[in-house]
């Protein structure tokens, strides 16, 4: 995936998404929740849609990566 994204592995993993929740109590900020990677799926509505399609997420080790950006359709 790093190569497909145009970077190296270190750059790819350093840009991973994350979700944190904070609370302010008595002038102190506390981080109450943090998640990354697969823990973010509930916040990504498109995964629920992909799960209901004939090919699903199609996450097998397949070199033919089928999910493309709008300007990549028609390319193989």
PQR file with spaces between the fields and no chain letter, atoms N, CA, C, O and H, PARSE charges and radii, in Angstrom:
ATOM       1  N    UNK     1       0.827   -1.198    0.000 -0.4000 1.5000
ATOM       2  CA   UNK     1       0.000    0.000    0.000 -0.0000 2.0000
ATOM       3  C    UNK     1       0.868    1.256    0.000  0.5500 1.7000
ATOM       4  O    UNK     1       0.488    2.263   -0.599 -0.5500 1.4000
ATOM       5  N    UNK     2       2.013    1.217    0.652 -0.4000 1.5000
ATOM       6  CA   UNK     2       2.887    2.392    0.666 -0.0000 2.0000
ATOM       7  C    UNK     2       3.300    2.757   -0.752  0.5500 1.7000
ATOM       8  O    UNK     2       3.242    3.924   -1.139 -0.5500 1.4000
ATOM       9  H    UNK     2       2.322    0.400    1.139  0.4000 1.0000
ATOM      10  N    UNK     3       3.717    1.763   -1.525 -0.4000 1.5000
ATOM      11  CA   UNK     3       4.141    2.025   -2.897 -0.0000 2.0000
ATOM      12  C    UNK     3       2.983    2.568   -3.731  0.5500 1.7000
ATOM      13  O    UNK     3       3.169    3.501   -4.513 -0.5500 1.4000
ATOM      14  H    UNK     3       3.765    0.814   -1.211  0.4000 1.0000
ATOM      15  N    UNK     4       1.791    1.994   -3.572 -0.4000 1.5000
ATOM      16  CA   UNK     4       0.623    2.485   -4.303 -0.0000 2.0000
ATOM      17  C    UNK     4       0.273    3.919   -3.924  0.5500 1.7000
ATOM      18  O    UNK     4      -0.320    4.651   -4.717 -0.5500 1.4000
ATOM      19  H    UNK     4       1.640    1.237   -2.937  0.4000 1.0000
ATOM      20  N    UNK     5       0.643    4.318   -2.704 -0.4000 1.5000
ATOM      21  CA   UNK     5       0.366    5.677   -2.233 -0.0000 2.0000
ATOM      22  C    UNK     5       1.471    6.651   -2.597  0.5500 1.7000
ATOM      23  O    UNK     5       1.354    7.847   -2.330 -0.5500 1.4000
ATOM      24  H    UNK     5       1.125    3.724   -2.059  0.4000 1.0000
ATOM      25  N    UNK     6       2.543    6.157   -3.202 -0.4000 1.5000
ATOM      26  CA   UNK     6       3.631    7.024   -3.620 -0.0000 2.0000
ATOM      27  C    UNK     6       4.585    7.406   -2.506  0.5500 1.7000
ATOM      28  O    UNK     6       5.162    8.493   -2.536 -0.5500 1.4000
ATOM      29  H    UNK     6       2.638    5.186   -3.419  0.4000 1.0000
ATOM      30  N    UNK     7       4.762    6.537   -1.527 -0.4000 1.5000
ATOM      31  CA   UNK     7       5.662    6.829   -0.415 -0.0000 2.0000
ATOM      32  C    UNK     7       6.359    5.556    0.022  0.5500 1.7000
ATOM      33  O    UNK     7       6.154    4.493   -0.564 -0.5500 1.4000
ATOM      34  H    UNK     7       4.293    5.654   -1.503  0.4000 1.0000
ATOM      35  N    UNK     8       7.177    5.664    1.042 -0.4000 1.5000
ATOM      36  CA   UNK     8       7.816    4.477    1.608 -0.0000 2.0000
ATOM      37  C    UNK     8       7.011    4.007    2.822  0.5500 1.7000
ATOM      38  O    UNK     8       6.059    4.669    3.236 -0.5500 1.4000
ATOM      39  H    UNK     8       7.344    6.527    1.518  0.4000 1.0000
ATOM      40  N    UNK     9       7.397    2.868    3.387 -0.4000 1.5000
ATOM      41  CA   UNK     9       6.631    2.292    4.493 -0.0000 2.0000
ATOM      42  C    UNK     9       6.610    3.230    5.698  0.5500 1.7000
ATOM      43  O    UNK     9       5.566    3.407    6.325 -0.5500 1.4000
ATOM      44  H    UNK     9       8.171    2.330    3.051  0.4000 1.0000
ATOM      45  N    UNK    10       7.756    3.830    6.028 -0.4000 1.5000
ATOM      46  CA   UNK    10       7.807    4.736    7.183 -0.0000 2.0000
ATOM      47  C    UNK    10       6.866    5.926    6.989  0.5500 1.7000
ATOM      48  O    UNK    10       6.160    6.317    7.918 -0.5500 1.4000
ATOM      49  H    UNK    10       8.604    3.686    5.519  0.4000 1.0000
ATOM      50  N    UNK    11       6.855    6.493    5.800 -0.4000 1.5000
ATOM      51  CA   UNK    11       5.949    7.608    5.521 -0.0000 2.0000
ATOM      52  C    UNK    11       4.494    7.185    5.545  0.5500 1.7000
ATOM      53  O    UNK    11       3.628    7.933    6.000 -0.5500 1.4000
ATOM      54  H    UNK    11       7.428    6.175    5.045  0.4000 1.0000
ATOM      55  N    UNK    12       4.225    5.981    5.055 -0.4000 1.5000
ATOM      56  CA   UNK    12       2.847    5.488    5.008 -0.0000 2.0000
ATOM      57  C    UNK    12       2.275    5.289    6.408  0.5500 1.7000
ATOM      58  O    UNK    12       1.158    5.720    6.690 -0.5500 1.4000
ATOM      59  H    UNK    12       4.928    5.373    4.685  0.4000 1.0000
ATOM      60  N    UNK    13       3.030    4.643    7.276 -0.4000 1.5000
ATOM      61  CA   UNK    13       2.503    4.368    8.615 -0.0000 2.0000
ATOM      62  C    UNK    13       2.493    5.608    9.494  0.5500 1.7000
ATOM      63  O    UNK    13       1.723    5.671   10.452 -0.5500 1.4000
ATOM      64  H    UNK    13       3.938    4.292    7.047  0.4000 1.0000
ATOM      65  N    UNK    14       3.337    6.602    9.191 -0.4000 1.5000
ATOM      66  CA   UNK    14       3.341    7.825   10.001 -0.0000 2.0000
ATOM      67  C    UNK    14       2.139    8.708    9.696  0.5500 1.7000
ATOM      68  O    UNK    14       1.826    9.604   10.481 -0.5500 1.4000
ATOM      69  H    UNK    14       3.963    6.551    8.412  0.4000 1.0000
ATOM      70  N    UNK    15       1.463    8.480    8.584 -0.4000 1.5000
ATOM      71  CA   UNK    15       0.307    9.280    8.202 -0.0000 2.0000
ATOM      72  C    UNK    15      -1.010    8.552    8.467  0.5500 1.7000
ATOM      73  O    UNK    15      -2.036    8.898    7.880 -0.5500 1.4000
ATOM      74  H    UNK    15       1.718    7.753    7.947  0.4000 1.0000
ATOM      75  N    UNK    16      -0.990    7.564    9.331 -0.4000 1.5000
ATOM      76  CA   UNK    16      -2.198    6.790    9.622 -0.0000 2.0000
ATOM      77  C    UNK    16      -3.245    7.658   10.309  0.5500 1.7000
ATOM      78  O    UNK    16      -2.901    8.504   11.134 -0.5500 1.4000
ATOM      79  H    UNK    16      -0.157    7.284    9.807  0.4000 1.0000
ATOM      80  N    UNK    17      -4.512    7.460    9.980 -0.4000 1.5000
ATOM      81  CA   UNK    17      -5.566    8.230   10.641 -0.0000 2.0000
ATOM      82  C    UNK    17      -5.784    7.777   12.071  0.5500 1.7000
ATOM      83  O    UNK    17      -5.416    6.664   12.446 -0.5500 1.4000
ATOM      84  H    UNK    17      -4.792    6.773    9.310  0.4000 1.0000
ATOM      85  N    UNK    18      -6.372    8.632   12.851 -0.4000 1.5000
ATOM      86  CA   UNK    18      -6.682    8.298   14.231 -0.0000 2.0000
ATOM      87  C    UNK    18      -7.864    9.114   14.715  0.5500 1.7000
ATOM      88  O    UNK    18      -8.242   10.105   14.090 -0.5500 1.4000
ATOM      89  H    UNK    18      -6.670    9.537   12.547  0.4000 1.0000
ATOM      90  N    UNK    19      -8.437    8.703   15.812 -0.4000 1.5000
ATOM      91  CA   UNK    19      -9.576    9.402   16.405 -0.0000 2.0000
ATOM      92  C    UNK    19      -9.342    9.476   17.907  0.5500 1.7000
ATOM      93  O    UNK    19      -9.082    8.463   18.557 -0.5500 1.4000
ATOM      94  H    UNK    19      -8.130    7.899   16.319  0.4000 1.0000
ATOM      95  N    UNK    20      -9.437   10.679   18.449 -0.4000 1.5000
ATOM      96  CA   UNK    20      -9.291   10.876   19.891 -0.0000 2.0000
ATOM      97  C    UNK    20     -10.473   11.676   20.404  0.5500 1.7000
ATOM      98  O    UNK    20     -11.031   12.509   19.690 -0.5500 1.4000
ATOM      99  H    UNK    20      -9.648   11.502   17.921  0.4000 1.0000
ATOM     100  N    UNK    21     -10.848   11.418   21.640 -0.4000 1.5000
ATOM     101  CA   UNK    21     -11.896   12.186   22.319 -0.0000 2.0000
ATOM     102  C    UNK    21     -11.301   12.745   23.606  0.5500 1.7000
ATOM     103  O    UNK    21     -10.542   12.070   24.301 -0.5500 1.4000
ATOM     104  H    UNK    21     -10.395   10.741   22.220  0.4000 1.0000
ATOM     105  N    UNK    22     -11.656   13.981   23.907 -0.4000 1.5000
ATOM     106  CA   UNK    22     -11.105   14.666   25.077 -0.0000 2.0000
ATOM     107  C    UNK    22     -12.236   15.216   25.935  0.5500 1.7000
ATOM     108  O    UNK    22     -13.350   15.436   25.460 -0.5500 1.4000
ATOM     109  H    UNK    22     -12.273   14.530   23.343  0.4000 1.0000
ATOM     110  N    UNK    23     -11.925   15.433   27.211 -0.4000 1.5000
ATOM     111  CA   UNK    23     -12.864   16.081   28.122 -0.0000 2.0000
ATOM     112  C    UNK    23     -12.066   17.094   28.953  0.5500 1.7000
ATOM     113  O    UNK    23     -10.927   16.836   29.343 -0.5500 1.4000
ATOM     114  H    UNK    23     -11.021   15.254   27.597  0.4000 1.0000
ATOM     115  N    UNK    24     -12.678   18.232   29.211 -0.4000 1.5000
ATOM     116  CA   UNK    24     -12.073   19.249   30.058 -0.0000 2.0000
ATOM     117  C    UNK    24     -12.756   19.184   31.417  0.5500 1.7000
ATOM     118  O    UNK    24     -13.967   19.377   31.526 -0.5500 1.4000
ATOM     119  H    UNK    24     -13.603   18.442   28.894  0.4000 1.0000
ATOM     120  N    UNK    25     -11.970   18.912   32.441 -0.4000 1.5000
ATOM     121  CA   UNK    25     -12.524   18.802   33.784 -0.0000 2.0000
ATOM     122  C    UNK    25     -11.632   19.558   34.755  0.5500 1.7000
ATOM     123  O    UNK    25     -10.448   19.251   34.894 -0.5500 1.4000
ATOM     124  H    UNK    25     -10.986   18.755   32.352  0.4000 1.0000
ATOM     125  N    UNK    26     -12.197   20.531   35.413 -0.4000 1.5000
ATOM     126  CA   UNK    26     -11.474   21.333   36.416 -0.0000 2.0000
ATOM     127  C    UNK    26     -10.171   21.923   35.859  0.5500 1.7000
ATOM     128  O    UNK    26      -9.147   21.932   36.540 -0.5500 1.4000
ATOM     129  H    UNK    26     -13.158   20.781   35.300  0.4000 1.0000
ATOM     130  N    UNK    27     -10.221   22.413   34.618 -0.4000 1.5000
ATOM     131  CA   UNK    27      -9.066   23.059   34.013 -0.0000 2.0000
ATOM     132  C    UNK    27      -8.032   22.121   33.431  0.5500 1.7000
ATOM     133  O    UNK    27      -7.015   22.582   32.914 -0.5500 1.4000
ATOM     134  H    UNK    27     -11.053   22.405   34.064  0.4000 1.0000
ATOM     135  N    UNK    28      -8.259   20.820   33.499 -0.4000 1.5000
ATOM     136  CA   UNK    28      -7.328   19.837   32.945 -0.0000 2.0000
ATOM     137  C    UNK    28      -7.997   19.108   31.785  0.5500 1.7000
ATOM     138  O    UNK    28      -9.157   18.706   31.874 -0.5500 1.4000
ATOM     139  H    UNK    28      -9.085   20.445   33.920  0.4000 1.0000
ATOM     140  N    UNK    29      -7.246   18.946   30.695 -0.4000 1.5000
ATOM     141  CA   UNK    29      -7.752   18.211   29.529 -0.0000 2.0000
ATOM     142  C    UNK    29      -7.300   16.762   29.628  0.5500 1.7000
ATOM     143  O    UNK    29      -6.112   16.482   29.790 -0.5500 1.4000
ATOM     144  H    UNK    29      -6.304   19.273   30.623  0.4000 1.0000
ATOM     145  N    UNK    30      -8.244   15.852   29.532 -0.4000 1.5000
ATOM     146  CA   UNK    30      -7.957   14.412   29.565 -0.0000 2.0000
ATOM     147  C    UNK    30      -8.342   13.794   28.224  0.5500 1.7000
ATOM     148  O    UNK    30      -9.399   14.086   27.666 -0.5500 1.4000
ATOM     149  H    UNK    30      -9.209   16.078   29.401  0.4000 1.0000
ATOM     150  N    UNK    31      -7.467   12.943   27.730 -0.4000 1.5000
ATOM     151  CA   UNK    31      -7.841   12.161   26.537 -0.0000 2.0000
ATOM     152  C    UNK    31      -8.565   10.933   27.050  0.5500 1.7000
ATOM     153  O    UNK    31      -7.991   10.122   27.777 -0.5500 1.4000
ATOM     154  H    UNK    31      -6.608   12.706   28.184  0.4000 1.0000
ATOM     155  N    UNK    32      -9.832   10.797   26.669 -0.4000 1.5000
ATOM     156  CA   UNK    32     -10.665    9.729   27.210 -0.0000 2.0000
ATOM     157  C    UNK    32     -10.777    8.527   26.276  0.5500 1.7000
ATOM     158  O    UNK    32     -11.182    7.445   26.700 -0.5500 1.4000
ATOM     159  H    UNK    32     -10.298   11.455   26.079  0.4000 1.0000
ATOM     160  N    UNK    33     -10.420    8.717   25.009 -0.4000 1.5000
ATOM     161  CA   UNK    33     -10.559    7.615   24.058 -0.0000 2.0000
ATOM     162  C    UNK    33      -9.610    7.863   22.899  0.5500 1.7000
ATOM     163  O    UNK    33      -9.444    9.002   22.463 -0.5500 1.4000
ATOM     164  H    UNK    33     -10.092    9.596   24.664  0.4000 1.0000
ATOM     165  N    UNK    34      -8.991    6.814   22.400 -0.4000 1.5000
ATOM     166  CA   UNK    34      -8.158    6.899   21.203 -0.0000 2.0000
ATOM     167  C    UNK    34      -8.259    5.580   20.447  0.5500 1.7000
ATOM     168  O    UNK    34      -8.289    4.506   21.048 -0.5500 1.4000
ATOM     169  H    UNK    34      -9.125    5.889   22.754  0.4000 1.0000
ATOM     170  N    UNK    35      -8.311    5.675   19.125 -0.4000 1.5000
ATOM     171  CA   UNK    35      -8.319    4.483   18.288 -0.0000 2.0000
ATOM     172  C    UNK    35      -7.672    4.821   16.952  0.5500 1.7000
ATOM     173  O    UNK    35      -7.650    5.979   16.535 -0.5500 1.4000
ATOM     174  H    UNK    35      -8.286    6.547   18.637  0.4000 1.0000
ATOM     175  N    UNK    36      -7.147    3.798   16.286 -0.4000 1.5000
ATOM     176  CA   UNK    36      -6.529    3.950   14.969 -0.0000 2.0000
ATOM     177  C    UNK    36      -6.920    2.754   14.118  0.5500 1.7000
ATOM     178  O    UNK    36      -7.568    1.823   14.594 -0.5500 1.4000
ATOM     179  H    UNK    36      -7.165    2.857   16.625  0.4000 1.0000
ATOM     180  N    UNK    37      -6.527    2.790   12.882 -0.4000 1.5000
ATOM     181  CA   UNK    37      -6.669    1.678   11.950 -0.0000 2.0000
ATOM     182  C    UNK    37      -8.086    1.090   11.938  0.5500 1.7000
ATOM     183  O    UNK    37      -9.051    1.816   11.697 -0.5500 1.4000
ATOM     184  H    UNK    37      -6.000    3.547   12.495  0.4000 1.0000
ATOM     185  N    UNK    38      -8.218   -0.203   12.194 -0.4000 1.5000
ATOM     186  CA   UNK    38      -9.523   -0.865   12.084 -0.0000 2.0000
ATOM     187  C    UNK    38     -10.523   -0.355   13.117  0.5500 1.7000
ATOM     188  O    UNK    38     -11.728   -0.539   12.943 -0.5500 1.4000
ATOM     189  H    UNK    38      -7.434   -0.792   12.390  0.4000 1.0000
ATOM     190  N    UNK    39     -10.056    0.274   14.177 -0.4000 1.5000
ATOM     191  CA   UNK    39     -10.959    0.840   15.170 -0.0000 2.0000
ATOM     192  C    UNK    39     -11.729    2.043   14.663  0.5500 1.7000
ATOM     193  O    UNK    39     -12.677    2.491   15.308 -0.5500 1.4000
ATOM     194  H    UNK    39      -9.077    0.423   14.318  0.4000 1.0000
ATOM     195  N    UNK    40     -11.329    2.571   13.511 -0.4000 1.5000
ATOM     196  CA   UNK    40     -12.017    3.730   12.926 -0.0000 2.0000
ATOM     197  C    UNK    40     -13.191    3.330   12.031  0.5500 1.7000
ATOM     198  O    UNK    40     -13.956    4.197   11.607 -0.5500 1.4000
ATOM     199  H    UNK    40     -10.559    2.207   12.988  0.4000 1.0000
ATOM     200  N    UNK    41     -13.347    2.068   11.742 -0.4000 1.5000
ATOM     201  CA   UNK    41     -14.376    1.643   10.797 -0.0000 2.0000
ATOM     202  C    UNK    41     -15.781    2.140   11.121  0.5500 1.7000
ATOM     203  O    UNK    41     -16.507    2.500   10.195 -0.5500 1.4000
ATOM     204  H    UNK    41     -12.726    1.364   12.086  0.4000 1.0000
ATOM     205  N    UNK    42     -16.203    2.180   12.383 -0.4000 1.5000
ATOM     206  CA   UNK    42     -17.553    2.703   12.645 -0.0000 2.0000
ATOM     207  C    UNK    42     -17.741    4.157   12.208  0.5500 1.7000
ATOM     208  O    UNK    42     -18.865    4.585   11.945 -0.5500 1.4000
ATOM     209  H    UNK    42     -15.613    1.887   13.135  0.4000 1.0000
ATOM     210  N    UNK    43     -16.652    4.913   12.130 -0.4000 1.5000
ATOM     211  CA   UNK    43     -16.741    6.315   11.707 -0.0000 2.0000
ATOM     212  C    UNK    43     -16.701    6.468   10.190  0.5500 1.7000
ATOM     213  O    UNK    43     -16.920    7.564    9.673 -0.5500 1.4000
ATOM     214  H    UNK    43     -15.739    4.566   12.344  0.4000 1.0000
ATOM     215  N    UNK    44     -16.424    5.382    9.472 -0.4000 1.5000
ATOM     216  CA   UNK    44     -16.311    5.432    8.009 -0.0000 2.0000
ATOM     217  C    UNK    44     -17.511    4.727    7.389  0.5500 1.7000
ATOM     218  O    UNK    44     -17.523    3.503    7.252 -0.5500 1.4000
ATOM     219  H    UNK    44     -16.247    4.491    9.892  0.4000 1.0000
ATOM     220  N    UNK    45     -18.496    5.492    7.026 -0.4000 1.5000
ATOM     221  CA   UNK    45     -19.753    4.923    6.527 -0.0000 2.0000
ATOM     222  C    UNK    45     -19.570    4.078    5.273  0.5500 1.7000
ATOM     223  O    UNK    45     -20.351    3.155    5.042 -0.5500 1.4000
ATOM     224  H    UNK    45     -18.487    6.486    7.138  0.4000 1.0000
ATOM     225  N    UNK    46     -18.564    4.365    4.462 -0.4000 1.5000
ATOM     226  CA   UNK    46     -18.410    3.617    3.212 -0.0000 2.0000
ATOM     227  C    UNK    46     -18.089    2.152    3.448  0.5500 1.7000
ATOM     228  O    UNK    46     -18.391    1.331    2.582 -0.5500 1.4000
ATOM     229  H    UNK    46     -17.929    5.114    4.650  0.4000 1.0000
ATOM     230  N    UNK    47     -17.490    1.778    4.578 -0.4000 1.5000
ATOM     231  CA   UNK    47     -17.235    0.366    4.842 -0.0000 2.0000
ATOM     232  C    UNK    47     -18.544   -0.408    4.960  0.5500 1.7000
ATOM     233  O    UNK    47     -18.644   -1.524    4.451 -0.5500 1.4000
ATOM     234  H    UNK    47     -17.244    2.445    5.282  0.4000 1.0000
ATOM     235  N    UNK    48     -19.530    0.154    5.610 -0.4000 1.5000
ATOM     236  CA   UNK    48     -20.831   -0.502    5.699 -0.0000 2.0000
ATOM     237  C    UNK    48     -21.458   -0.721    4.334  0.5500 1.7000
ATOM     238  O    UNK    48     -22.102   -1.743    4.095 -0.5500 1.4000
ATOM     239  H    UNK    48     -19.449    1.061    6.024  0.4000 1.0000
ATOM     240  N    UNK    49     -21.266    0.244    3.434 -0.4000 1.5000
ATOM     241  CA   UNK    49     -21.780    0.095    2.070 -0.0000 2.0000
ATOM     242  C    UNK    49     -21.007   -0.979    1.312  0.5500 1.7000
ATOM     243  O    UNK    49     -21.607   -1.811    0.631 -0.5500 1.4000
ATOM     244  H    UNK    49     -20.743    1.074    3.628  0.4000 1.0000
ATOM     245  N    UNK    50     -19.695   -0.966    1.425 -0.4000 1.5000
ATOM     246  CA   UNK    50     -18.890   -1.988    0.747 -0.0000 2.0000
ATOM     247  C    UNK    50     -19.219   -3.390    1.244  0.5500 1.7000
ATOM     248  O    UNK    50     -19.215   -4.340    0.461 -0.5500 1.4000
ATOM     249  H    UNK    50     -19.208   -0.291    1.978  0.4000 1.0000
ATOM     250  N    UNK    51     -19.504   -3.528    2.531 -0.4000 1.5000
ATOM     251  CA   UNK    51     -19.844   -4.837    3.082 -0.0000 2.0000
ATOM     252  C    UNK    51     -21.107   -5.410    2.460  0.5500 1.7000
ATOM     253  O    UNK    51     -21.324   -6.620    2.524 -0.5500 1.4000
ATOM     254  H    UNK    51     -19.507   -2.756    3.167  0.4000 1.0000
ATOM     255  N    UNK    52     -21.932   -4.586    1.868 -0.4000 1.5000
ATOM     256  CA   UNK    52     -23.192   -5.036    1.276 -0.0000 2.0000
ATOM     257  C    UNK    52     -23.120   -5.206   -0.242  0.5500 1.7000
ATOM     258  O    UNK    52     -24.127   -5.527   -0.873 -0.5500 1.4000
ATOM     259  H    UNK    52     -21.755   -3.603    1.816  0.4000 1.0000
ATOM     260  N    UNK    53     -21.950   -4.998   -0.829 -0.4000 1.5000
ATOM     261  CA   UNK    53     -21.789   -5.174   -2.269 -0.0000 2.0000
ATOM     262  C    UNK    53     -21.348   -6.600   -2.574  0.5500 1.7000
ATOM     263  O    UNK    53     -20.855   -7.295   -1.686 -0.5500 1.4000
ATOM     264  H    UNK    53     -21.132   -4.738   -0.317  0.4000 1.0000
ATOM     265  N    UNK    54     -21.520   -7.048   -3.824 -0.4000 1.5000
ATOM     266  CA   UNK    54     -21.169   -8.427   -4.165 -0.0000 2.0000
ATOM     267  C    UNK    54     -19.721   -8.801   -3.846  0.5500 1.7000
ATOM     268  O    UNK    54     -19.465   -9.925   -3.414 -0.5500 1.4000
ATOM     269  H    UNK    54     -21.921   -6.484   -4.546  0.4000 1.0000
ATOM     270  N    UNK    55     -18.772   -7.891   -4.049 -0.4000 1.5000
ATOM     271  CA   UNK    55     -17.367   -8.205   -3.782 -0.0000 2.0000
ATOM     272  C    UNK    55     -16.942   -7.775   -2.387  0.5500 1.7000
ATOM     273  O    UNK    55     -15.803   -8.023   -1.991 -0.5500 1.4000
ATOM     274  H    UNK    55     -18.980   -6.979   -4.400  0.4000 1.0000
ATOM     275  N    UNK    56     -17.810   -7.151   -1.649 -0.4000 1.5000
ATOM     276  CA   UNK    56     -17.464   -6.714   -0.309 -0.0000 2.0000
ATOM     277  C    UNK    56     -16.304   -5.735   -0.321  0.5500 1.7000
ATOM     278  O    UNK    56     -16.177   -4.919   -1.234 -0.5500 1.4000
ATOM     279  H    UNK    56     -18.736   -6.949   -1.970  0.4000 1.0000
ATOM     280  N    UNK    57     -15.477   -5.816    0.675 -0.4000 1.5000
ATOM     281  CA   UNK    57     -14.308   -4.928    0.736 -0.0000 2.0000
ATOM     282  C    UNK    57     -13.191   -5.410   -0.181  0.5500 1.7000
ATOM     283  O    UNK    57     -12.280   -4.651   -0.513 -0.5500 1.4000
ATOM     284  H    UNK    57     -15.580   -6.479    1.417  0.4000 1.0000
ATOM     285  N    UNK    58     -13.264   -6.653   -0.581 -0.4000 1.5000
ATOM     286  CA   UNK    58     -12.279   -7.237   -1.495 -0.0000 2.0000
ATOM     287  C    UNK    58     -10.869   -7.002   -0.964  0.5500 1.7000
ATOM     288  O    UNK    58     -10.026   -6.445   -1.666 -0.5500 1.4000
ATOM     289  H    UNK    58     -14.004   -7.270   -0.311  0.4000 1.0000
ATOM     290  N    UNK    59     -10.610   -7.422    0.268 -0.4000 1.5000
ATOM     291  CA   UNK    59      -9.336   -7.179    0.927 -0.0000 2.0000
ATOM     292  C    UNK    59      -8.352   -8.328    0.790  0.5500 1.7000
ATOM     293  O    UNK    59      -7.299   -8.309    1.427 -0.5500 1.4000
ATOM     294  H    UNK    59     -11.295   -7.875    0.839  0.4000 1.0000
ATOM     295  N    UNK    60      -8.660   -9.311   -0.011 -0.4000 1.5000
ATOM     296  CA   UNK    60      -7.733  -10.425   -0.185 -0.0000 2.0000
ATOM     297  C    UNK    60      -6.437   -9.912   -0.790  0.5500 1.7000
ATOM     298  O    UNK    60      -6.377   -8.784   -1.280 -0.5500 1.4000
ATOM     299  H    UNK    60      -9.516   -9.327   -0.528  0.4000 1.0000
ATOM     300  N    UNK    61      -5.402  -10.740   -0.754 -0.4000 1.5000
ATOM     301  CA   UNK    61      -4.122  -10.370   -1.365 -0.0000 2.0000
ATOM     302  C    UNK    61      -4.238  -10.474   -2.876  0.5500 1.7000
ATOM     303  O    UNK    61      -3.781  -11.445   -3.478 -0.5500 1.4000
ATOM     304  H    UNK    61      -5.451  -11.656   -0.356  0.4000 1.0000
ATOM     305  N    UNK    62      -4.842   -9.481   -3.475 -0.4000 1.5000
ATOM     306  CA   UNK    62      -5.082   -9.459   -4.911 -0.0000 2.0000
ATOM     307  C    UNK    62      -4.347   -8.263   -5.510  0.5500 1.7000
ATOM     308  O    UNK    62      -4.631   -7.124   -5.139 -0.5500 1.4000
ATOM     309  H    UNK    62      -5.213   -8.692   -2.986  0.4000 1.0000
ATOM     310  N    UNK    63      -3.404   -8.498   -6.432 -0.4000 1.5000
ATOM     311  CA   UNK    63      -2.677   -7.369   -7.006 -0.0000 2.0000
ATOM     312  C    UNK    63      -3.561   -6.442   -7.826  0.5500 1.7000
ATOM     313  O    UNK    63      -3.191   -5.293   -8.068 -0.5500 1.4000
ATOM     314  H    UNK    63      -3.174   -9.424   -6.733  0.4000 1.0000
ATOM     315  N    UNK    64      -4.719   -6.919   -8.257 -0.4000 1.5000
ATOM     316  CA   UNK    64      -5.645   -6.087   -9.027 -0.0000 2.0000
ATOM     317  C    UNK    64      -6.510   -5.289   -8.053  0.5500 1.7000
ATOM     318  O    UNK    64      -7.648   -5.669   -7.777 -0.5500 1.4000
ATOM     319  H    UNK    64      -5.020   -7.853   -8.061  0.4000 1.0000
ATOM     320  N    UNK    65      -5.985   -4.214   -7.545 -0.4000 1.5000
ATOM     321  CA   UNK    65      -6.708   -3.393   -6.574 -0.0000 2.0000
ATOM     322  C    UNK    65      -7.855   -2.703   -7.298  0.5500 1.7000
ATOM     323  O    UNK    65      -7.615   -1.878   -8.181 -0.5500 1.4000
ATOM     324  H    UNK    65      -5.060   -3.906   -7.769  0.4000 1.0000
ATOM     325  N    UNK    66      -9.094   -3.023   -6.944 -0.4000 1.5000
ATOM     326  CA   UNK    66     -10.255   -2.602   -7.722 -0.0000 2.0000
ATOM     327  C    UNK    66     -10.790   -1.227   -7.329  0.5500 1.7000
ATOM     328  O    UNK    66     -11.503   -0.612   -8.122 -0.5500 1.4000
ATOM     329  H    UNK    66      -9.289   -3.692   -6.227  0.4000 1.0000
ATOM     330  N    UNK    67     -10.478   -0.731   -6.153 -0.4000 1.5000
ATOM     331  CA   UNK    67     -10.993    0.551   -5.722 -0.0000 2.0000
ATOM     332  C    UNK    67     -10.071    1.653   -6.240  0.5500 1.7000
ATOM     333  O    UNK    67      -8.886    1.683   -5.910 -0.5500 1.4000
ATOM     334  H    UNK    67      -9.899   -1.231   -5.509  0.4000 1.0000
ATOM     335  N    UNK    68     -10.624    2.561   -7.055 -0.4000 1.5000
ATOM     336  CA   UNK    68      -9.802    3.604   -7.671 -0.0000 2.0000
ATOM     337  C    UNK    68     -10.432    4.977   -7.448  0.5500 1.7000
ATOM     338  O    UNK    68     -11.633    5.098   -7.209 -0.5500 1.4000
ATOM     339  H    UNK    68     -11.587    2.536   -7.322  0.4000 1.0000
ATOM     340  N    UNK    69      -9.589    6.007   -7.533 -0.4000 1.5000
ATOM     341  CA   UNK    69     -10.096    7.375   -7.480 -0.0000 2.0000
ATOM     342  C    UNK    69     -10.754    7.707   -8.809  0.5500 1.7000
ATOM     343  O    UNK    69     -10.506    7.033   -9.808 -0.5500 1.4000
ATOM     344  H    UNK    69      -8.613    5.909   -7.727  0.4000 1.0000
ATOM     345  N    UNK    70     -11.586    8.732   -8.830 -0.4000 1.5000
ATOM     346  CA   UNK    70     -12.384    9.039  -10.008 -0.0000 2.0000
ATOM     347  C    UNK    70     -11.543    9.249  -11.268  0.5500 1.7000
ATOM     348  O    UNK    70     -12.017    8.937  -12.361 -0.5500 1.4000
ATOM     349  H    UNK    70     -11.788    9.279   -8.017  0.4000 1.0000
ATOM     350  N    UNK    71     -10.334    9.757  -11.162 -0.4000 1.5000
ATOM     351  CA   UNK    71      -9.520   10.009  -12.343 -0.0000 2.0000
ATOM     352  C    UNK    71      -8.703    8.794  -12.794  0.5500 1.7000
ATOM     353  O    UNK    71      -7.927    8.890  -13.745 -0.5500 1.4000
ATOM     354  H    UNK    71      -9.949   10.010  -10.274  0.4000 1.0000
ATOM     355  N    UNK    72      -8.873    7.653  -12.118 -0.4000 1.5000
ATOM     356  CA   UNK    72      -8.135    6.454  -12.486 -0.0000 2.0000
ATOM     357  C    UNK    72      -8.997    5.413  -13.189  0.5500 1.7000
ATOM     358  O    UNK    72      -8.478    4.375  -13.599 -0.5500 1.4000
ATOM     359  H    UNK    72      -9.504    7.575  -11.346  0.4000 1.0000
ATOM     360  N    UNK    73     -10.291    5.657  -13.341 -0.4000 1.5000
ATOM     361  CA   UNK    73     -11.128    4.677  -14.017 -0.0000 2.0000
ATOM     362  C    UNK    73     -10.700    4.572  -15.480  0.5500 1.7000
ATOM     363  O    UNK    73     -10.329    5.562  -16.109 -0.5500 1.4000
ATOM     364  H    UNK    73     -10.712    6.500  -13.007  0.4000 1.0000
ATOM     365  N    UNK    74     -10.760    3.377  -15.991 -0.4000 1.5000
ATOM     366  CA   UNK    74     -10.358    3.121  -17.362 -0.0000 2.0000
ATOM     367  C    UNK    74      -8.902    2.692  -17.468  0.5500 1.7000
ATOM     368  O    UNK    74      -8.486    2.178  -18.507 -0.5500 1.4000
ATOM     369  H    UNK    74     -11.061    2.572  -15.480  0.4000 1.0000
ATOM     370  N    UNK    75      -8.118    2.894  -16.407 -0.4000 1.5000
ATOM     371  CA   UNK    75      -6.724    2.448  -16.408 -0.0000 2.0000
ATOM     372  C    UNK    75      -6.687    1.030  -15.832  0.5500 1.7000
ATOM     373  O    UNK    75      -7.532    0.663  -15.015 -0.5500 1.4000
ATOM     374  H    UNK    75      -8.455    3.311  -15.563  0.4000 1.0000
ATOM     375  N    UNK    76      -5.722    0.255  -16.254 -0.4000 1.5000
ATOM     376  CA   UNK    76      -5.584   -1.091  -15.698 -0.0000 2.0000
ATOM     377  C    UNK    76      -4.430   -1.170  -14.745  0.5500 1.7000
ATOM     378  O    UNK    76      -4.166   -2.233  -14.182 -0.5500 1.4000
ATOM     379  H    UNK    76      -5.036    0.552  -16.917  0.4000 1.0000
